[in-house]
Amino acid sequence: MLEKALKKSSEVGTLPDIAASLRSYETSRKLRVAIIHGMTRMAAIMAST
């Protein structure tokens, strides 16, 4: 994410928006974590029944 922000800022000639890059990363990470936790929970339920 930060690499994209740096590349884009160098092309446009502005400062990189690091805060927006981190927010984007946080949002995508939350989704990945939720999916993995859900799959793990389903696997645990299937293994216990």
C-alpha positions as CSV (number, residue, x, y, z in Angstrom):
1,M,0.0,0.0,0.0
2,L,2.7,2.5,0.9
3,E,4.7,1.6,-2.2
4,K,1.6,2.5,-4.3
5,A,1.2,5.8,-2.5
6,L,4.9,6.7,-3.0
7,K,4.8,5.8,-6.6
8,K,1.6,7.8,-7.2
9,S,2.9,10.8,-5.4
10,S,6.1,10.8,-7.3
11,E,4.2,10.7,-10.6
12,V,1.9,13.5,-9.6
13,G,4.5,15.5,-7.7
14,T,2.7,15.7,-4.4
15,L,3.4,14.3,-0.9
16,P,2.2,10.8,-0.3
17,D,-1.1,10.4,1.6
18,I,0.2,7.9,4.2
19,A,-2.9,8.2,6.4
20,A,-5.2,7.2,3.6
21,S,-2.9,4.3,2.6
22,L,-2.9,3.0,6.2
23,R,-6.7,3.3,6.4
24,S,-7.1,1.3,3.2
25,Y,-4.7,-1.4,4.5
26,E,-6.6,-1.5,7.8
27,T,-9.9,-2.0,6.1
28,S,-8.7,-4.8,3.8
29,R,-6.9,-6.4,6.8
30,K,-10.0,-6.4,8.9
31,L,-11.9,-8.2,6.1
32,R,-9.2,-10.8,5.7
33,V,-9.1,-11.5,9.5
34,A,-12.9,-11.8,9.7
35,I,-12.9,-14.3,6.8
36,I,-10.1,-16.4,8.4
37,H,-11.7,-16.3,11.8
38,G,-15.1,-17.3,10.3
39,M,-13.5,-20.3,8.4
40,T,-11.6,-21.4,11.5
41,R,-14.8,-21.2,13.6
42,M,-16.7,-23.3,11.0
43,A,-13.9,-25.9,11.0
44,A,-13.9,-26.1,14.8
45,I,-17.7,-26.6,14.8
46,M,-17.5,-29.3,12.1
47,A,-14.6,-31.1,14.0
48,S,-16.6,-31.1,17.2
49,T,-19.8,-32.6,15.9
